[in-house]
């Protein structure tokens, strides 16, 4: 399941529903460049994000944590900046 599709289409509730359906039935692997504490900035809704994290992290095992800048995110910001300048 590609969570990015849920985010860009604004379907956080669908994502929570999907996680609820799978909850304690199958394993879910999550890869992210954000710490859990920062997820609300992506989803925009703190209570819904807390509900999602509750399901995702219950009985979870975090195997690796890497800290550093995301090259894709930085590239996206640069692209948005260039588009903004081009519109002016």
URVENLIN-V94527 format. One record per residue. RES is the residue in three letters. PHI is phi in whole degrees, -180 to 180 (none if undefined). PSI is psi as a letter, one per 40 degrees, with the letter a starting at -180 (999 if undefined). D_CENTER is the distance of its C-alpha to the mean C-alpha in whole Angstrom. Layout:
# URVENLIN-V94527
res->RES phi->PHI psi->PSI d_center->D_CENTER
res->RES phi->PHI psi->PSI d_center->D_CENTER
This chain:
# URVENLIN-V94527
res->UNK phi->none psi->h d_center->12
res->UNK phi->-96 psi->h d_center->10
res->UNK phi->-66 psi->d d_center->7
res->UNK phi->-56 psi->d d_center->7
res->UNK phi->-63 psi->d d_center->10
res->UNK phi->-66 psi->d d_center->9
res->UNK phi->-67 psi->d d_center->7
res->UNK phi->-71 psi->d d_center->10
res->UNK phi->-92 psi->e d_center->13
res->UNK phi->68 psi->f d_center->12
res->UNK phi->-113 psi->f d_center->12
res->UNK phi->-60 psi->d d_center->10
res->UNK phi->-65 psi->d d_center->13
res->UNK phi->-66 psi->d d_center->13
res->UNK phi->-65 psi->d d_center->10
res->UNK phi->-64 psi->d d_center->12
res->UNK phi->-61 psi->d d_center->15
res->UNK phi->-63 psi->d d_center->14
res->UNK phi->-65 psi->d d_center->13
res->UNK phi->-65 psi->d d_center->16
res->UNK phi->-62 psi->d d_center->18
res->UNK phi->-87 psi->e d_center->17
res->UNK phi->-51 psi->h d_center->17
res->UNK phi->61 psi->e d_center->20
res->UNK phi->-111 psi->d d_center->21
res->UNK phi->-139 psi->i d_center->19
res->UNK phi->-84 psi->i d_center->17
res->UNK phi->-122 psi->h d_center->14
res->UNK phi->-104 psi->h d_center->12
res->UNK phi->-118 psi->h d_center->9
res->UNK phi->-119 psi->h d_center->9
res->UNK phi->-155 psi->i d_center->6
res->UNK phi->-104 psi->e d_center->8
res->UNK phi->-111 psi->i d_center->7
res->UNK phi->-73 psi->i d_center->9
res->UNK phi->-55 psi->d d_center->9
res->UNK phi->-62 psi->d d_center->11
res->UNK phi->-101 psi->e d_center->9
res->UNK phi->-61 psi->d d_center->6
res->UNK phi->-61 psi->d d_center->9
res->UNK phi->-69 psi->d d_center->9
res->UNK phi->-82 psi->d d_center->6
res->UNK phi->-81 psi->d d_center->7
res->UNK phi->83 psi->e d_center->11
res->UNK phi->-126 psi->h d_center->12
res->UNK phi->-63 psi->d d_center->13
res->UNK phi->-68 psi->d d_center->15
res->UNK phi->-68 psi->d d_center->12
res->UNK phi->-65 psi->d d_center->9
res->UNK phi->-62 psi->d d_center->12
res->UNK phi->-65 psi->d d_center->13
res->UNK phi->-64 psi->d d_center->10
res->UNK phi->-63 psi->d d_center->10
res->UNK phi->-59 psi->d d_center->14
res->UNK phi->-73 psi->d d_center->14
res->UNK phi->-72 psi->d d_center->11
res->UNK phi->-94 psi->e d_center->13
res->UNK phi->-64 psi->h d_center->17
res->UNK phi->60 psi->f d_center->19
res->UNK phi->-86 psi->i d_center->16
res->UNK phi->-127 psi->h d_center->17
res->UNK phi->-91 psi->h d_center->15
res->UNK phi->-88 psi->d d_center->17
res->UNK phi->-147 psi->i d_center->16
res->UNK phi->-133 psi->h d_center->15
res->UNK phi->-115 psi->h d_center->16
res->UNK phi->-116 psi->h d_center->16
res->UNK phi->159 psi->i d_center->17
res->UNK phi->-81 psi->i d_center->16
res->UNK phi->-85 psi->h d_center->14
res->UNK phi->-67 psi->d d_center->16
res->UNK phi->-65 psi->d d_center->14
res->UNK phi->-64 psi->d d_center->13
res->UNK phi->-62 psi->d d_center->16
res->UNK phi->-64 psi->d d_center->18
res->UNK phi->-63 psi->d d_center->16
res->UNK phi->-63 psi->d d_center->17
res->UNK phi->-64 psi->d d_center->20
res->UNK phi->-64 psi->d d_center->20
res->UNK phi->-63 psi->d d_center->20
res->UNK phi->-62 psi->d d_center->22
res->UNK phi->-64 psi->d d_center->25
res->UNK phi->-65 psi->d d_center->24
res->UNK phi->-65 psi->d d_center->25
res->UNK phi->-65 psi->d d_center->28
res->UNK phi->-66 psi->d d_center->29
res->UNK phi->-74 psi->d d_center->29
res->UNK phi->-77 psi->999 d_center->31
